[in-house]
Structures are given as C-alpha cells and as structure tokens.
Amino acid sequence: MYNINIDGTSFTKEFIKTLRELNDFKINGYLNVLEVLNKEIDDISNRIKEIANDNEDAKLLMSIPGISFYSALFIISEIGDINRFPDSGHLVSYLTCSGKGCLCLPAFF
C-alpha cells in the first residue's frame, strides 16, 4: 500500500516502535487494536494457567514432558470422568475414535 520497508523482525518491540514513528493514523489504529487483543490473549492465558494449576488431574498431566496447561485441560475436557473407563485400553480406544469422530490424540500416548 505505502511500500514501507522496515528492517528487522516483524512485530518485535523495535518494529512496532518504528511503525508508530511513521505517525500514520491507520497504522496506529491497527497497532492499538493489536495491543488490546494481545492484552486479552495474555489475560485469558493467565486465567487458563490458574485453572490448570488448581486442578490435580491437570497438574499430574503437566508432569509429563511436552504436556502444557492447554494440552492438559484439553485432555481432561475430552475424557471427562476417567472412572467411566474400565481400563486403559478403553480410554485409548475412546481417544482415538470416539463417537464425536476421530480425534488426533494418539501422539499423546
């Protein structure tokens, strides 16, 4: 649109500072929206971390290398009450092809 070339990696603090120095009201407006959205994402991510850290099952899952708080809560939400499965084979069968359709969870096991 304006053929603006800025050296550096996109959306680093320095890059955003350089964009703001252009004093273009459209660019600044978009940067303001981006700032608000990033704040919302950070707030929600922190809340999700709190929820995971308050959940004993999530903490146990997060002790597995590679399982983040997002993954732990996702697994918990898909499984529901673990006691409804008589053994691990039934759980794995449910996770790989449940009534909801096939899930892409075999990598977790």
Protein Blocks (a to p, Z undefined) as FASTA:
>chain_A
ZZpacedjehiaklmmmmmmnopaklmmmmmmmmmmmmmmmmmmmmmmmmmmmpmklmmm
mmpghiafklmmmmmmmnmpmklpmbfklmmmmmmocfkopcdfklmZZ
